[in-house]
Amino acid sequence: MIHTLWAIYRRELGAYFLTPLAYVFLAVFGFAAPAFAFHVGRFFDTNRADLAPMFDYLPWLLVILMPALAMRAWAEERDRGTLEFLMALPIPLWATAGGKFLAAWTMAALAIALTFPMWIAVNYLGEPDNAAIATAYLGTLLLAGAYLAVGQALSATTANQVVAFVLGAGAAFLLTMAGLPFVLSVLGASAPAAVTEFVAGLSALDHYNAFRNGVIGLADLVYFLGLIGICLTMGGALVSERRGGGR
């Protein structure tokens, strides 16, 4: 089964680089992340040797770019009419879903790695807390994985990649907004406390901020890994249902 997963992973990863998508995605991320840090986060004005200005804005960049990466997962297969052929192969559905996700997550990891020169730069400029920066990078990778899994699940609902992107970006945006104070204050004024607490618990931003602050908590790991697992399972179930059951 591992060999099957590996075969799907290689197929999907190679497919990214057969089109301009991978190169455009990496170029946009590699340009936008430092641009947010330097121009929006005013990196040099902070007079601090850390990457906080970049990590402040990375979630909002991921809200847009991760759905763009995930939108092709199942929608492209359905649009090209290759989904039936893929499902007819002696390949378990979990291996197909997992291979597609891991390929997209690898692309996200490559994009995040393009920001490493900034890490080197802050070490040249001062003495940052490298353990905290490494933890923030781990949180960024997990957040990217969560948004990819959500986008991949929603990609299974349509054959139109644009629709899949809009649905994925909307869901990622809602997960990011859920923990913001003004959202919780609005809910607190019109909803029971239990509902407000539930919405706050859904916040991807709150769990990401724990990593950004240098803390690796079990609850935060469970949140991200659980969300990834649930969304991949949902995506597989949607694909299975649309082909009339089976593997």
N, C-alpha and C positions, 0 to 999 in steps of 0.2 A: 504493500500500500504506500510505503514511503517513496518507492520508485515512481509510482503513479503520480503522487503529489509533486515530486521533483520534475516529472515530465510536463505536467500542466504549468508549473511555475516557470520553467524555461520557455515554454511556448508563449506564455503571456508576457513575460519580460522581454523576449525577443520582439514580440509584436509592437511593443511601445517604440522600439528603436527602428522599426521598419517604416514608420511614418514620422513626420516632423513633430508629433505630439510630445515625445520625450524631450527633445531638444528645446522646444518652445517652453515647456513646463519648467525645465531646469534653468533656462535663461531668465524667465520671469521671476522665479523664486530667488535665484541668485542675485538679481538686481533689486527686487522689491524689499527683501529682508533688511539689507544694509540701508536702503533708502529710508525705510521707516525709522530705523535706529538713528540715523544721522540727521534727517531733516524733520521728522515728526517727533521723535523721542529726544531730539537735541542732545545727542550723545556727548559731544564735547563740552556742552554747557553744564553737565552734571558734576564735572570734576571728580568723577569716581571711576576707578579701574574695575568695572564690571560690565556685564551685558544686559543689565536690567532694561534699558531702553528698547533693546531688540525683543526680549522675551515679553515685554508689555504688549507688543503689537503683533507678535507671531500668531496668537489664536485667531485674530481677525483675518490674517492672511490665509490661514489654513481653512477658514470657513468658506473661502472662495475657491482655493486651489485644490483642496482634497476632493470635493464633489466633481470638479472638472476631471480629475484623474480617475475617479470611480465610475463615472457615468457610462463608460463603455463596457463595463464588466459583463452584464447580461443583455443590455439594450442592443449592443452591437451584434451579438449572436442572434438575437431575434430579428433584427432589421435585415441581416444578411441571409437569414434562413438557415443558419448553421447550427442553431440550438438543438433541433431535432436530431441532427447527425451526431452532435456531441453527446447528447443524452443516450443515443443508441449504442455508444461505445461501452465496453465492459469496464467502466470507470465509476467508482462510487461518487455520489453527488458531493459528499463532504470534501473529497480530494479536489474536485473541480472548483468548488467555492473557495477552499483553502488556498489552492494554487493561484487563483486569480487575486485573492486578497494579498498574499505574500508578495506577489510580483508588484502590485501597486504600492505596498508598504516599502518595498525595496526602493522604488522610485522616490518615495517620500524621504526615505533615509538619505539617499544620494543628494536630494535637494537640501536637506537640513545640513548635510556635511559641507555644502558650499559656504556655509557661514563660519566654518572653523578658522579661517584666516582672521576673523574678528577676535576670536578667542586668543589666538597667538598675539594679536596686536595689543590686547589689554594686559597680557602678561609682560609685554615689552614696555608698556606705559606705566605699569605699577605692579602691585602684588594682590591680585584678586583671590577670592575664595574659590579655588578651582573645583573643590568637591561640590560646592553649591552650584557652580555653573554646569558641571557634569550631570547633577541631579535635574537641573532645569532642562537640559537637553533630553534626558530620559523622559521627563514629563511631556516635552514637545513631541517626541516620537510616539508616545502613547496617545496623546491627543490627536495626532495625525491619523493613527491607526483607528481610533474610535470614529472619526469623521469619515474615513474611508469605508469602514464596515457599514455605517449608516447609509452612505451613498451607494454602496454595492447592493444592499438590501432593496433600496428604492429603485435601483436600476432594473431589478427583476420585475417591476410593475409595468414597464412600458418598453416599447420598441424604439422610442424616440429619445436620442441621447440628450437633446436640449431639455426635454421634459424631465429626464432623469437628473440632469444638472440642477435645474430649478428646484426640484423636490429635495435633492441632497443638500443644496445650499440653504434652503429654507429650514430644513430640520437641524442642520449644524448651527445655524443662526439662533434658533430657538433654544438649543442646548446651551449655547454660549450666553445668551441673554438671561436665562432662567435664574442665575444667581446674583444678578446685579441688584444693588440696593433699591433703586427706584422701581424695579419690577416687583420685588418682594413687598415694598411699601404699598404699592397699589393693590396687590393681592391681600395684604394684611388689613386693608380698610374695607374690603368687600367679601372676603372669603374666610372660612374657619382656619384656625391656627394649624390644624392638621394638614390642610391643603397647602398652606404656605410652606410648611416644613417639607412636604413631599416635593414641591416644585424646587425648593432650595437644594434638596438632595439630588435632584436630576442635573444640577448645574455642572457642566463639564469644566467651566472656568474655575469654580471653587476647588475642584480636585486638581486641576492643573496648577493653580496658585500654590498649593501645598508643595509640589515639586519645585516650582519656581523659587520658593523660599528655602529650598535646600532640605526638605523633609520628605522622606520616602515612607509613607504610611500604608499600612495593610489595607485600610478602607479605600484609599485612593487607587491602589493597585487592583483591588477587587472590582472597583467601579469600572475602570478602563477595560480590564481583561474580560469582565462580565459583559459589558456593553458590546465589545467586539464579538464575543461568542454568541450572544443573543442575536445580534444583527446578522451574522453569517448564517446562523440556523434559520432565521426568518427568511433570508434571501433564498436559501436552498429550498425551504418549504414552498415559497411562492413559485419558484421555477418548477418544482415537482408537481404542484397543483395545476399549473398552466399547461403542462404536458400530459395531464390526465393521470397523475399518480406514478407509481413505479419507483425506481431507485432514486 
